[in-house]
Amino acid sequence: MKIKSVSGVIFGKNIRMQETWKIKLMELATDRSPDSEAWLRQVFQDRRAEIGIFLSYYYRSEGAVVENVSLQSHCAETVTEGNLIVRFDLVHYNACLNIHEQGKEAMELRYQIFPSQGEILLTGPYWPEREPDEM
């Protein structure tokens, strides 16, 4: 089950957006501890397309999508929470304009593991979105 949510707080003319994504994991009880980096790498490998959809929300205004997501580094604060940095390909594609550009990007995410619910909650960074100027 995938749940996407957007929260916005208005600051003057800017809206601060933050995306979250829940990953439901049936295989949470594995032989590896859910707080290990190897376990997180495996989750990101298995769910790379789903996580790519989540990260693509940050680039929708550019008309870009995220592909080939991989875990670059991991910093655990507790057994079930921490920060991680993901690397991915950012692809801009428009057949009408004959555009197909691809570049490497990285983003820091916050994660929370809920073992009893079999879920991981990913929280992306705050990115301000400017409202259109008044005419």
C-alpha positions as CSV (number, residue, x, y, z in Angstrom):
1,M,0.0,0.0,0.0
2,K,1.4,3.4,-1.0
3,I,0.2,6.6,0.7
4,K,1.3,10.0,-0.5
5,S,0.6,13.1,1.5
6,V,1.4,16.7,1.1
7,S,1.5,19.2,3.9
8,G,1.7,22.9,3.3
9,V,2.3,25.9,5.5
10,I,1.9,29.4,4.1
11,F,4.6,31.9,4.8
12,G,3.8,35.2,3.0
13,K,3.8,34.4,-0.7
14,N,5.6,31.1,-0.3
15,I,4.2,27.7,0.5
16,R,6.5,25.2,2.1
17,M,5.8,21.7,0.9
18,Q,7.0,18.4,2.3
19,E,6.3,15.0,0.8
20,T,5.9,11.7,2.8
21,W,5.6,8.1,1.6
22,K,4.7,5.0,3.5
23,I,6.2,1.7,2.3
24,K,4.3,-1.4,3.6
25,L,6.7,-4.3,4.1
26,M,5.4,-7.8,4.6
27,E,8.9,-9.1,4.9
28,L,9.9,-6.9,7.9
29,A,10.8,-9.9,10.0
30,T,13.9,-11.0,8.2
31,D,17.2,-12.5,9.3
32,R,18.8,-9.0,9.3
33,S,18.0,-6.3,11.8
34,P,15.7,-3.7,10.3
35,D,18.0,-1.0,11.5
36,S,21.0,-2.3,9.6
37,E,22.3,-0.5,6.5
38,A,22.3,-3.7,4.6
39,W,18.6,-4.2,5.3
40,L,17.8,-0.6,4.2
41,R,19.9,-1.0,1.0
42,Q,17.9,-4.2,0.2
43,V,14.6,-2.3,0.8
44,F,15.7,0.5,-1.5
45,Q,16.8,-2.0,-4.1
46,D,13.5,-3.9,-4.0
47,R,11.4,-0.8,-4.0
48,R,13.4,1.5,-6.2
49,A,10.6,2.2,-8.7
50,E,8.1,3.0,-5.9
51,I,10.7,5.3,-4.2
52,G,11.3,6.9,-7.6
53,I,7.6,7.8,-7.8
54,F,7.8,9.4,-4.4
55,L,10.9,11.5,-5.3
56,S,9.4,12.5,-8.6
57,Y,6.8,14.6,-6.7
58,Y,9.6,17.0,-6.0
59,Y,10.4,17.5,-9.7
60,R,6.9,17.5,-11.1
61,S,7.0,21.2,-11.8
62,E,10.0,20.7,-14.0
63,G,8.3,17.8,-15.9
64,A,11.0,15.4,-14.7
65,V,10.9,11.9,-13.3
66,V,13.3,10.0,-10.9
67,E,14.8,6.7,-11.9
68,N,17.5,4.3,-10.6
69,V,17.2,5.3,-6.9
70,S,20.0,3.9,-4.6
71,L,20.9,4.4,-1.0
72,Q,24.2,6.4,-0.8
73,S,24.6,6.8,3.0
74,H,22.7,6.1,6.2
75,C,22.9,7.8,9.6
76,A,20.8,6.1,12.3
77,E,19.8,8.2,15.3
78,T,17.9,5.4,17.0
79,V,17.1,1.8,16.1
80,T,14.1,2.9,14.1
81,E,14.9,6.5,13.0
82,G,17.5,8.3,11.1
83,N,18.5,10.1,8.0
84,L,19.8,8.8,4.7
85,I,21.0,10.2,1.4
86,V,19.7,8.7,-1.9
87,R,21.2,9.1,-5.3
88,F,19.1,8.9,-8.5
89,D,18.9,9.8,-12.1
90,L,16.7,12.8,-12.9
91,V,15.2,12.5,-16.3
92,H,13.6,15.3,-18.3
93,Y,11.8,13.9,-21.4
94,N,9.5,15.7,-23.9
95,A,9.0,14.0,-27.2
96,C,7.3,17.1,-28.7
97,L,10.3,19.2,-28.1
98,N,12.9,16.5,-28.7
99,I,14.2,16.7,-25.2
100,H,15.7,13.8,-23.3
101,E,18.2,14.9,-20.7
102,Q,19.4,12.9,-17.7
103,G,21.6,13.9,-14.7
104,K,22.6,12.5,-11.3
105,E,21.1,14.1,-8.2
106,A,21.0,13.3,-4.5
107,M,18.5,14.1,-1.7
108,E,18.4,13.7,2.0
109,L,15.4,11.8,3.5
110,R,14.3,11.1,7.0
111,Y,13.1,7.6,7.8
112,Q,11.1,6.0,10.6
113,I,10.6,2.2,10.8
114,F,7.4,0.9,12.4
115,P,8.2,-2.8,13.0
116,S,4.8,-3.6,14.6
117,Q,3.0,-2.2,11.6
118,G,5.5,-3.4,9.0
119,E,6.0,0.1,7.6
120,I,8.7,2.5,6.8
121,L,7.8,6.2,6.6
122,L,10.0,8.3,4.3
123,T,9.9,12.1,4.7
124,G,11.5,14.3,2.1
125,P,12.9,17.8,2.6
126,Y,10.9,21.0,2.8
127,W,11.0,22.8,-0.6
128,P,9.4,26.2,-0.9
129,E,6.9,26.6,-3.7
130,R,6.2,30.1,-4.8
131,E,2.7,31.1,-5.6
132,P,2.0,32.8,-8.9
133,D,2.5,36.6,-8.9
134,E,-0.5,38.7,-8.8
135,M,-1.3,40.6,-12.0
